[in-house]
Amino acid sequence: MDIKLHRLESFAAQDIRGSYYTVYGYERLARVYTWLDAPAQWESTGVIEYKLANGEHLDVDEDGTFHGSVSGVELHRHH
């Protein structure tokens, strides 16, 4: 299955020291073939991913706290 990411949003997030980061939210799309010769269509998989501007994946807690999967940085959305 082919997958691509469609950017939904970008926003500033802040760590405990006050440093700001840019966070991007993406919707994961999957390619769907309705007919053999028809052009490919992309449909939502219902999965949202968050990444830092440098490409590092972010995990999100239920309370909305973001955690860097590699760096371990903890971020909160800046309002």
Buried (B, 14 or more C-beta within 10 A) or exposed (E): EEEEBEEEEEEEBBBEEEEEBEBBBBBBBBEEEEEEEEEEEBEEEEEBBBBBEEEBEBEBEEEEBBBBEEEEBBBEEEE
